[in-house]
Amino acid sequence: MAKHLVIVESPTKAKTISRFLGADFIIESSYGHIRDLPAYKLGVDTANNFEPQYVISRRSQPVVKKLKAGAKEADKIILATDEDREGEAIAWHLIQALGLTKKQLETTERIVFHEITKKAIEEALTHPRPIDERLVSAQQARRILDRLVGYQLSPFLWKKVTRGLSAGRVQSVAVRLIVEREREIQAFKPQEYWSIIALLSPAEEKTSPVEFSANLIKIDNVVLDKFGIQNEKEAKEIVADLEGAEWKVSTIEKRAVSKKPSPPFTTSTLQQEAWRRLRFSAKQTMLIAQQLYEGIELGEGPVGLITYMRTDSVNMSGEALAAGKEYIETNFGKNYALPSPRIFKTKSKGAQEAHEAIRPTDPKLDPESVRQYLNRNQYRLYDLVWKRFIATQMPDALFDATAIDIGTSKSPKPQHARASHYTFRSNGQIIKFDGFLKVYPIKIGELLLPELKKDEGVIPKELKPGQHYTDPPSRFTEASLVKTLEKFGIGRPSTYAPIMSTIQDRGYVLKNDEKRFQPTDIGFVVNDLLVEHFPVVVDIQFTAKMEEELDEIAEGKKEWRPVIKDFYIPFEKNLKEKFTEVEKKTPVETTDEVCEKCGKPMIVRYGRFGKFMACSGFPDCKNAKSLKSVEEKQNLGMACPKCVEGNVIVKKTRKGKIFFGCSRYPDCMFAAWGKPTGEKCPKCENPLIETKYGIKCNSKECDYKMKKDAPQADTAEVPETTDTPE
């Protein structure tokens, strides 16, 4: 019997796919990337046309050995890694690392699919294709760009600011957005304005609501802008004017209003909505989405519940649309189904139309039918994806909207009155047909107004002047930052979550009590240094243009080496100049403490190992001490690797030793001495943790260990070497 070796990225994906293939198929996992640029040096030969020097990581060496053995026994090798650029690169690196013979290459196939279902896998096997070198080149270009910026700019920051800092090609732009927003907030001066609301009732008895409110919108037929009433004195003058006035309905406008459902999810919109509705971080959203994509055990084996989660397309297959319509007709009735499918157009730059939106693989598997097999957060995210998809194929929600204008007049006009005529408006709406809101509710306030006629009188019950102040711009949440990055064309589906994590891990920003980003002191210093001396690296338009060029490489319109060269030559020249020109900037924070040795103020400095308290009289006074943690339980914004429902938090033992635990303790007993990496042990699938010596398995029964690898693509590159460029 012929043997086919199928290679995917993860053990979970392998387990799910194995359900659909026969005994002649052997499914193995590469456990992600098996080759990468080395952690200990630049790994890019800039003098030799930017030739990358890939190495097989220590973690991947036993995996490669096993795959090589499997390849020797196989009649055919099938590379079934993900369909995006990262997946294509993994497939390409597998071919290189396995050292396949010419004969083996002739029988090696590449297959792609949007969902892990029997039909999708069987369909993919009938339509194999070659490795897409264009996608590989685009991924390689991004990886090399990130390495060149990170490995060469980080030592500059070490020398000019402090040790341990890093700069990343995309992360630095994200930090700049946060810093600039913070400065807008700091410079903001609130402006006072007033409003006047009237509480009214019909002069004639009504069966409908007897009281309703209306807002002042015009003075002597001139529309009142936001700052039309600037202070309390003006507001009181208007209230005085209205005493004894006659109130009548001047106009009534009724119209039908409809609201359309939002498109199905892309990576960006899923991360935004999961934050808004579920308060999931981008990283947590992608972790759970990957679990739903790769397969959930539903009793008869693992089933992939959603389509591929890294996409910027809103396309949906005809088969999925038909299945959605069938479910709607069966469960909600034909009046909730559309006569023809609702099609959405992808607006994102560089989106690949062959890809699909994030949707359920089978609409019949509604959230309640699979709830018993999912943990709480898996259920909540699947519920969101499923309902969003179903809503796209349901009719618009229909409303009856009413706007009633009420005019006031006094005859004759009082001598000292500000105006002779004031207009108030009351808006109301009621839902006539809920349409898609039946499955995907959104906040739409219903307000029923009394049935009134033109020239009908109304009685003022109360006039309420209200003082207001303009608000400063809002700080970014993960959702709004992702939305802004996407709007500017910065980042792609695979990069949003790593960006959110990296800018926090590097200490440039933190989340306040409202879960909004604020820059740290070191974030301000590093950003200002980069803006002044490396403006191209943090330029929004330049970074967006670079993303477009990477897309053009993926489309075969450009070669990757010239793109790298055009960026690197001026970057390297500028870097060498700045190493000699720029003076060291040591960020300090003032404190209320006084040095117990000399009486001078204590300040917070940044050292190689982070913040510490020091005397401002240094070097005459060398008093220094460690800083106590402001928060004993620092939330890392990382899903617990054991239960996924909680977050990993920093905790302390009674003796003050730091460890990592789950926020759901004692319901979840996860604990580790090292920070979880988010990856699983290739030996036992327990969580891997990071220690100062490297990476190791958190299980006491497992002896798996490895040295730290280089950061993956789209995170800041930090070289391990202590050398700095001359």
N, C-alpha and C positions, 0 to 999 in steps of 0.2 A: 504494500500500500504506500502511495506517495505521501511524503511528509511536507507540510507547508509550515514554515516558521513565521508567525505574525508578531511583530514588535510594536508595542505601544509605550506610552510614557509612564503609566502608573499601574501598580498591582490591582487597584480597584477597577480600572478600565479594562484590564486584562481579564479579570474575573467575570465581568459583565459580558464581554465579547465572547468568551469561551462558551457561554450558554447557547449561542446561535450557530456555532461552527461544529463540525463533526470531529471524529477521533483523529482524522488525518491532519488536523490543524493543531500546532503547538503555539500557545500564546505566552509571550514573555514580555517583561517590562524593562525599560532602560532606566527607570527611576529618574526621569527628567533628563537634563543635559549630561552627556558623558564626556564631552570635551569643552574646554573653555580656554581663554587666555590665562596665563599663569598668575598666581596670586603674588608672587615674590618679585616680579619685574614687569616692565611695561608690556612686553610681549607683542609689540608691533615694531617692525623694522622700518622706521621712517625713511631711512636712506635707500631702501629697496622697494620703493613704490608701495609702502604701507603693508607689506606682507605680514599677515598675522602668524603668530607662533603658538598654535594650539597644543594643549597638553591634556592627557586623560587624568582627571583628578584621582586622588587616592581612593576616595569613596567609590568611584566608578570602575576601578581596576578589576575587582572580582566580578562585577556585572558584565564587563566587556569579555572577560575570560569565559563566562558562562554562555554569553551570546555567540562567541566564536565557535564554541563546541557545538552549540545548537545549529549554527549555520552550516557546519561541515556535514551534519547528518541530514540537512534539509534538501529537498529537491527544488524548493522555491522559497524565496524570502520575500515577505510582504511587509512593507513599512507603513504602519497605520497610525502614525502620530497625528497630532492636531492639524487642522487645515490652515492655520494662520502662519505668519512668518517664523515664529518661534518653532512651531511644529515642523515646518519645512526644513529649518536649520538642523533640528534634532535628527531628522531622517538623513540629511546629507552627511552629518557628522558620524552617524552610525555606519554609513557606507565606508567612510574614510577609516574609522577606528577598527572595523571588523576586518579590514584588509582583504576584501572579497576578490576572488580570482575573476578573470575575464569570463569564464563559464558561469560563475555564480552571478555576475552582474547581468548576464543575458537573461537570467530567470528571476531577477530582483524587480519587484513591482512596488509602486507607490499608490496607495488608495487614500481617499479622503471622504468624510461623511460629516453631516451637520448634527446628527443625533445617533445615540447608541441604541438602535433597535434592530431587530432581525431583518426587517425589510431594507433598512438603510445599509447595513453591513453587506447583505447579499447583493444589493444594487452596486455598491462600491467595488466589490470583487469582480463584477462583470465589466467595470470601466476603469481599469488601472491606467495610470499615466506615468510619465517620467518625473523625476525630481524637477521642480520649477526653480531653475537656477536664478531667476530674477528675484524671487522671494528670498532665496538664500542670500543673495548679494545685498538686498535691502536690510536683512537682519544683521548681516556681517558689518555693513556700513554703520548701522546704529551702534553696534557693540564696540567697534573701533573708535568711533567718535567719542562715545562715553568714556572709553579707556584713556584716550589722549587728553581729554579735558580733565578727568578726575585725577589721573596719575601724575599729571604735570602741574596742575593748578593747586592741588592739595598741599604739596611741599612748600609752595609759595605762601599759603596761608599759615602753615606751621612756623615759617621763619618770620613772617611779618605780624602775626597775631599771637597764636599759641598752638601748642601741639594738639594733635587729635582732630583737627578740623578737616572738612572736605568740601569740595565743590563739585557739582554735577551739572551737566549740560541743560537738563530740563528742570531739575530740582531747584536750581538757583533762580530760575524765572518764577517758579511758584513762590519761593521765599520773597522775591522782590514784590510780587503782587500783595502779599500779606503785609510786608513792611510799609509799602506805599499806602495801603488802606489804613494802617494804624496811624500813620502821620496825618492822613486826612481827618481821622477821628480826633487826634490831638489838636489839630488846628481849627477844628469846627467851633463855630460860635452860634449857639441856639438863637433863633429869632422868634419873638412872641407873635401870636396871632389869636384871634377870637372867632367863635362861631355862635350863632343863636339858633336854638331849636325851640319850636313851638309845639306844645301838646294841645291837640285840637279835638273837637267832637262835632258831629253834624248838628245843625240847628234843628232839623227834623228828626224824629225818633226813627231808628233803624234797627233791623234785625241783625245786620252784619256788625262788625266791630264798632263799638261806640266811641273809642278813642284811638287816635293815631298821631304820629309825629311828623313834622315837616321842617326842613332846613331852609334858612334864609339864603336865597341865591341871587337876588337882584335888588338894587336900590335905584328907584326911578328908571326902571327898565335897563339899567347898566349892570351887566353880569359882574357879580362879586368874585374877585379872585381870592386866592388863599390868604393874602395879607390885606384884604379889603377892610377888615376891622383890626386895627393894630394894638389896641389897648383896652383896658377896662372902662376908661372914660367914654370912649366911642361906643362901646357895647351898651353902657347904661343910657347914653343919649338915644340910641335906637329903641331900647325897651321903653323909654319915656315917650318917644314919638308914637309908639304903638298903643299906648293907653287910650281906650275909647275909640279905637279905629274900627271900621266895619270890615269884616273878613268875608270874602266870597270866592267861590271856585271860578277861576278864569279860564282854564283849559283842562281837558282830560284827554290823554293820549293812551290808547291801548294798542298793543302790537304783539304778534306772536314771535317768540324768541326760541332758537334752538341751540343746543350745545353738542358738539361732536366729541366722540371719545378720542383719547390720545393715541398715538401710534403704539405698536408693540414695543417691548423694551429692546434697547441696545445696551451695551455695557455701561455707557455713561448714564443713560436715563435710569437703568436699574439701580446703579449705585446712588443716584440722587434720590430716587423714590424710596429705596430701602432705608436711607438715612431719615427722610422726612417722616415716613410712616412707622418704621420699626426701630429707628435709632441705631442701625447697623453701620459700622465703619465700612469704608470701601474694601479694606482687606478682609473683614469678616464676611461681607456680602459675597466676594469672589470665592472665598473658601467654601462657603455653604453652597453656592451655585455650582462649584466644581463637583461637590459630593452628589448633588442632584443630577448633574450631567453624566458623571461616570457610572452611577448606578446605586440604587437603594434596594436592599433586600426586602422583597414583598411576599415572602413565603415560599415562592417557587423559584427563587433565584433572584439575583440583582437585576434591576430594571432602570435604564436611563430615563429620568422623568422630564428633563428639559433639554432643549437643543444647546449647541455650543455657546458658552457664556462670554466669549471674547469676540464681539462683533460690533460693527457700526452700521449695519444694514437693517432696514425695516421690512425687507422682503419676507413673504410667507409663501410656502409651497401651496399649489392648488389642492393637493391632497389634505393638507392641514386645514385649509379654509373650508373644504367640504365637510370634514369631520367636525369642525367647530359649528357649522350651520346645523348639522344633524343633531348635535348635542343640544343646541339652543331650541330647535323645534320640539324636541322630545321633552325637554325639562322646563321650558318657559312658554312654549306655544309659538305658533307661526307668526303671530303679530310682533314677536321679539326677534324674528330672523329677517335678514335682508334678502331682497329678491336676487341680488347679485353681490359677489364679495366686495368688501371695501378694501381698496388697494392704497397703500401709502408709498410715497416717494422718498427715497433716501436723500437727505440734504447734506450729510457729512462729506467733507472733502476726502478723497482717497478711499471711500467706502467701496468694498468689493461686492458688486451686485449678486454674484453667485452665492454669497453667504446668505444666511437667514437671520431674522430677528430672534431674540430669546423667547421661546414659547414652549408650552407643554408638548411632549412627543405624542401624547394620546389624550385628547380632550375628555375622553370617557373616564380617565383616571382623575376625577375631581378631587379637590383637597380632602374632603371628608372621607372618601373611599380609601385613601392611603394614610390617613392621619395616624393610625395605630402603629405604622412602620417608621414614622419620622419622629425625630426629637422636636422640641418646641420651636427652635429657630429654623430648622429645615421646613417644618410645616408652614411657618409664617412666610418664609420667602417663596415657597412653592405656591402658596395661596395667592400671593401677590402676582407672580408670573402668570398663573392660570387665569385669574380673574381679568388681568389686563388683556390677555389674548382674547378671551371670550368677549369682553367688552368691545373690542375692535370690530366684531362682526354682528353687533347689535345696533338698532336704530338710534338716531339722535334723541336726546332728551328734549321734550317740548315744554315751553313755559308760556303762560299768559302774563305779560308785563304791563303794568299800569303806571303812568306818571301823572300826578295831579298837581297843577299849579294853583295856589291860592293867593289872591291879591288883597292888599289892605289899602284903605283910603280914608282920609279925613276931609270933611268939607265944612268950612273952608280950611285950608292948610294953616296950622298954627304958625305964629310969627317966627318963633325960634326953632322950628322943626328942621331936622337935617334933610328930610326928603318928604315928598307928599305920597309916595307910593312904594310899598315893599312887596316883594314876591317870595313866597315860600314854596318849596316843592317836596312832595311825598312820593316815594317810589315803592312799589309793591310788586310781588310776583308770586305766582303759584304754579306748581308742576301740573301739567295736563297729562303728560305721558312720561314715565320715568326712563324708558328706553334702556341704554347701557348702564344707567345709574342703578339698575336693579342688582347688578353683580359688582359694579365698581363704584361705590358711593364716594362722592366728594362733597365738601362743605358748600352747600348752596342754600342760603337763608331764604325761607319762604315767609312772605309777609302779606297778609290779606288786608286790603283796604276796604272801607265802607263804600257802598254803591252811592255815588254822588252824581249830580247833574250840573251842567254849566250854570253859573250865576246863583247856585244854591249857597246859602249862608252857612258858615261854620262858626263855632264859638271857641275862642282861645281859653284854655284852662290854665295854662302856665307858660311863661317864657323863660327859657334857661340859657343865659349867656355862659359860654364855656371857654376857659383859658387853655391855650395849647402852646407848645414849643416845637419847633422843627427838630427832627431827630438826626443825629450824625449818621454817616454811612454804617451799615451793619458789618461787623467782622465776618470773615468767611467761615462757613461750616465746610465740612468735607463735600457736601452736596453742591454748595454754591461755588466752591473752588474748582471742582471737577467741571461744572457747567461753564465757568469762565475760561478754563483751559481749553475746553472743547470749542467754545465760541471763537477764541483766538487761533484755533488750529494747532494747539500745542499738545503733544502727547497723542497716544492712540489707545485703543481698548486694552492692550496688554500693559500699558504704563501708568494708568491713573492710580490704581491701588498702590503700586510701589512708590510713586511720588508722595502720596499721603503719608506713608509709613516712614520714608527716608527723611523727610524734612523734620519729623518729630524725633526719630532715632538720633539724628545728628545734633539735636539740641538747639536748632535754629528757631523753632516755634514750639509752642505748647498749647494745649487746649485749656481754656478757662472753665469756670463752673457751668457755663452755658454750652460747653462743648464747641466753642468757637476758637479759631486760631488767633494767637497773639505771638508776635515775635519776641524772642528773648533778647537780652542785651548783646549777647554774642551774635545773634541773628542780625541785629542792626549794624554792628561793626563789620561783619563779613559782607553783608549786602552792599553797604556804602563803599567798601573797598573795591568790590567787583564792579559796581556801577561806575566808579571813577576811573578805574584802571583797565578793566576788561569789559567795556560796554557791550561788545558784540555777544559775549557769553550770556548776558542777562537781558539782551534786547528781545522784546516780545515778537516783533515783526521778523527779526532775523531767525529766531528759533522756529517760528511758524513756517518761514520759507525753507528752512532745513528739513522740516517734516514733509513739506511738499516735494522736496528733492528726493527724500527717501521713498515717497510714494511713486515718484517717477522712475526710480531704480526698480521698484517692484513691478512696474508696468513695462519695463524694458525700454524706457525712453532715455535713460541715462546710464552711464557706467559708474560704478561706485568709487573707483580710485580717483578720478578727477574731482569728484564731489569732496572727498576727504582732503585732497591736495589744496583745493581752493580755500578751504577753511583753515588748514593746519599751518601753511606757510606764514601768513600774517599773524596767526595766533602765537606761533613759536617765536617769531621776531619780537613781538610785543612782550611776551613773557620774559625773554632774556633781558630786555631793557628794564622792565619793572623790578626785576630781582635786585638791580643795583640802584634804581632811582627811588623806590618807595621806602620810607622809614617804617620802623616797627610801630604798630599801634596796639597798645595793651589795654583792653577794655576793663574798666573798673566800675563798681557799684558802690555808692555811699551807704553807710549804715548809721544807726544811732549809738553804736557801741564805741567805747573809749578804750584805748590800749591801756591795759593794767600795768605795763612796764614804763611807758613814757608819757602817757596822758594824751597822745594825739589820736585823732579819729581812726577807727578801724574801717577798712574797705574790703570789698569782695573782689578778688582777682581770679583770673583764669590760668590754671596751670596745666601741665601735661595730663593730669588725672582728673581734671574738672575744676570746679570752684573751690576756693578756700578763703578763709579770713586772714587778712594781713594788716600790719600797721602801715599807715600812710607815710610814716617817717622812714621807711626803707630807703637806702641801705643802712642808715644810722641805727635804726631799730629793726631787728629781724624777727620780731614777734609774729607768729603765724599759728593758726589752728584750723582744724577741719570744721566744715559747716554741718550743722545738724539738718537732716532732711525736713523740709517744710511739711511734706506729706509722708506719713508712714506707709500709707497704702497708695502708691502711685500706679494709676491705671495705664497699662502699656498700649491699650487700644488693640489688643491681639486676642482672638478667640481662644478659649481654653482648648488645648489639643485633646483633652479627654472627653469633655461633655459638649463642647462647641457652644453651649448656651451661655456660659459665663465668660468673663474676660480674665486674662492673666494680669495679676497685680503684684507689685513688689511688697513683700511683708518682712517682718523682723521676728526673730525668735526672742525669748525672754532675755537672752544674753546679748541681744543686739545684732546677731548675725543675719544678713540679708538672704532671703530665699524667695522663690516665685510660687504663687499659689493661685487658686481659682476664686473669683469673686462670689461664687455660689457656695463656698464652704459654709456649713458642713455637708450640704447636699452633694457636693463634688469634692473629693479628697485629693485632687491633683496637687502635687507639690514637687518642686525641683530646686536644686542648688544653683543651677545655671539657667539662663534665659532661653526659653524655647525658640527654636529656629523656624518653626512652622512646617518642618519636613519630618518624614517618618524614617525610622531606622530601616536600612535595607535588609537587615537580618531578621528582626522580629516585629517591625512596624510600630514599635512604641515611639513616643516623641523623641526627637533629637534635641539636645540642649547645648548651649554655647558656654564654655568655660574660658578662663584666661589662657589655657593651653591649647584649646581647639574645640572640636565638636565631639560629643559622645552621646551614647544612648542613655536615656533616663532610667532604664530598667536595671535593677541590681543584678538580674540574672544574665544580662547581655554584656559582652565585653567590647562591643563595637566602639572604636575611636578613630578620629582622623584630625589632621591639621586643618586650620581654617582655610577655606577656599576663597577665591576672588568673589566679590559681589556679582550678582547676576545682572543682566542687561537692565538699563533704565534705573539703576540706583547709582549713587555717587561712588566713584572709584577711589579707594584710599590705598596707596601703595604701602607695602610692609617695610620696604627699604627705608633706612634713615638718611640716605644720601639726598642731597638737594642739588638742583642744577646750578652750575656756576653762572 
